[in-house]
Amino acid sequence: MPADSSNNLLSTKAAASRLGIAEITLRIWRWQRNPNQPPWVRVGSRIVKYDPAALDAWKESRTHNQSRKAAKKDCDPRRQRRRPGPQ
């Protein structure tokens, strides 16, 4: 069952598939109350669903867009400052 037809909420399995992660990962994040997990909705006492728009927004907020040139510049060891050691 990929989506609930009444309001388009996704099951945990469908949400995990959409994010490209294992279903158990979402379950563990909920159990641990991970503050960085995607938002979810409790429907009833034991049913958890995910809003597709909220999943997309969460995924977008965690996406890093860094150009290759900038990444190469930041990683060049010659450009890094040496920090003084303990005195």
C-alpha positions, 0 to 999 in steps of 0.5 A: 500500500504505497499511499493512503488514497483519502489524504495522500499520506505515505506509510513508513515503508513508502516514505523510506522508499521515497527517501532511499533509506531502510524502513527500520531507520525511520522506525529507529529515529522515531523510537530515539526521538531524533530531532533531525528526523523527517516530520511524521503524523500519528493516525490512531494509536499505532499508525504512523504516516508521512506527508509527501510534501513534508518529506520533500521539504525535509530532504531539500533542507538537508541537501548540500549544494556546493560547487566542485570548485568551492569544494576543491578550494576548501579541501586544499591542504595548502590553503588551510591555516595551521593552528597553534598547538598547546603551549 
